[in-house]
Amino acid sequence: MKISDLVLTALSNLWQRKTRTLLTVLGVVIGTMSIVMMLALGEGSQRMFMQQVSQSTDLTRIEVSPTYSGSKTTSIDEKIVTQLEQLANVRMVVPLSQVPVYLKSQRYVGQFYAQAVPAEKLRQMGIKLEWGSFPSKGRNVQVLLGYNAAQDFRKRKGNKNLWELPQAQSPALDGERFELYFGDSNYYEQPDDSTLGEGVVLPKAVDGSVSGVALRTDGERDYQSYVTLEAVADFVKNNKKAAEAMGISGKIQSVQVYATDMNTVEALTAQIKELGFQASSPMEYIKQMQKESQRQAAQWGAVGAIALLVSAIGIANTMLTSIMERKREIGVLKVLGCGLGQIQGMFLIESGMIGMLGGLLGVALSFAASFALTQLPIQGTFLGTFIGDGGLNFVITPVMALCAVAGAMLVGMAAGVYPAMRAMRMSPLSALRDE
């Protein structure tokens, strides 16, 4: 018998026992759907996480800071910045310094802990603006505020301290003229001769303004604020003793290294650590989350595999029953000279077809169920408290679908091995006599 004959014979036998075949296929469908839906949920959750993280932070960014551990102490200066810029796969290096900034106008007052960044670098950090422009060099010290930081102003009333004032609702900052002070607000709200120590003069205010507000990202940048490193350096130069008393050095405290792409971040981070600096990136956190997601996906897949195993038992039972009913057919085939391998192949093809059909239907129904479940309006519902208002997110990849169908077919064929061997060992004379 040719392979085509075996396939046609297998299809004919399955069609003659439609009800039994349908029920067996249904078991494979349930098993396949269980695995595909579980894995699709894990894949969807991982992609949603990556999308949220990439929107809120730059995944190519590496935070680099000095090391203070025992005898091994490192610092960061212009030479180190140049050295980092010369490393392979480095797109940009941004030096940073933290500085408290106190803003006061006739209507508003606010305290911010700003990142001091070189003016030309600030434009290259990928910050998008809701309105305004980036801070520039000049006598007027400009501050760029994150989306949420811009809401931290308070209404100015009398001589009350900053934290006693009410929150300003949607402050109108564009064009507002501020007095800008470098340092904590406590130094300036109730000043006296001993505020910074004996003989240290409290710095005067400089003209300040809010140059713009960054576009909302739902990430860490929404809470940050920025001034130019040049403005801080000028303040330190003109107020050396006061700046020292307030802990404002104007020196580079840390740097942000931007890799050329995400694939080079891990190796670049390791290279920076070898230079003796502390280095961390969002990719480290993402790697941990991916490992946890893979572990959960494996657990969910194991649950689905149990259902597929049960369906394999159903296939084996169906094939054994079919062999008992077809003893005469098997006996006649052997008498006519049909080879044992052909008889075995016929039953393996039947069981494989059951698995393949169940796999195809299972994948098709998985696509339909995934689409239906993603449309569920769960925001604000009881279910939303457990899985988040973002909803369920299923992603069935082509590889996942193909593997599911192939796996179901292989499970079907594996379940048909023992019944096929029973058919092979069956004596043709006894088969005809029993019939």
C-alpha positions, 0 to 999 in steps of 0.5 A: 500500500502506498502512503496515499492509500494509508492516508485515505484508509485512515480518513475513511475509518475516522469518518465511519466512526464520526461520533467517537472521533469527534469526542476524541478530537474534542479532548485534544482541542481542550488540551491544546487550547489550555497550553496555547492560552496559558503561553499566550497570556504569559507572552502578552503580559511580557510584551505589555510590561516591555511596552510600559517600561520602554514608554516610561524610561530609556532602555539603553540608559546606564546609570553610573556612579562612583564607588565608595567601598573600603580602599576602592574609591572612584570619582567622576570628572571630565577625564572619566566622561571622556573615557566613557565616551570612547568605549565601544557601543556608547551613543552618548554620556551625560554628566549629572549633578544634583542640586536643590532649587527654590523658586518663588514668585508673587503667586507660587513657591516651589522646592525642587531637587533638580538634575544639573545637566550640560545645556547641549546634552539636555537636548539630546536626552530624548525628553519631549516637551508639552510646551516651552523650550529647553533651558539655555545658558544666560543670566536668567536661570531656566528650569525644565520641569517634569509633568508631575513636578510642574504640579508641585507648586504651592500658592504663596500666602503671607509669610507662611513656610513652604510646606504650610501653603496649599497646593496650587491647582494647575499653576500657570507657569509660562511667562511667570517670573521667579526668584531662584535660589540654589539650596534648600528652602529652609535657608531662605524662609527664615534667614539669619546671620548664623543660617550657614555659619559665622561669616558666611553670607546667604546667596541672593536670588537670581532671575529665574523662569520655567522654560518648559514642561516635559511631556507626560511619560508615566515614568520617573521623568515625570517627577524630575526637574532640570537646570543647566550645569553651567548655571550651577557652576556660576553659582558655586563660583560666585558663592564659594563659601555658601555653596560649600556650606549648603553642600553644592559643589557643581562637580559631576556626581554621576553620569548617564551612559546611553548605549547604541541599542538594547542588545549592547546594554548588558555587555557595556554595563559589565565593562563599566563595572570593570573600570571600578564604577557602580553601574545599573540599567533598566535591562537588569530589572527587565531580565529578572522580570523576564525570568519570572515570566518564563517561570510562570509560563512554564507552570501554566504550560505544565497545567495545559500539558496535563489536559493534553496528556488526558487527551492522549489517553483518550486517543489511545483508548479510541485506537484500542477500541478501533483495533478490537472492532477491526480484527477482520480487516487487520486479518484480511490485510495480513493474509493479502500480504500487507506488511507489518510496517504498513499496518502500523503506519495506518493506525499511527496515521489515524492517531496522528490525524486525530491529534493534528485535527484537534491541534488545528481546531484548538489553535483556531479557537484559541485565537477566537477566545483571545480576541473575545477576552481582550475585549472584556471591559474590566476597568474598575471591575472586581476582575480588574483589581486582580489583573489590572485595568490594562486588561488581559493581553494574549499574544499567539505567535506563529511559532507558538501556533505551529508548535501547538499543532505539531505537538498535538499531532506528535502526542496523537501519534505517540498515543497510537504507538501501543495500539499500532503494536497490538495490531502488528502482533495480531495473528491473522488466523486468530483475527479471522477465526474470532470474527 
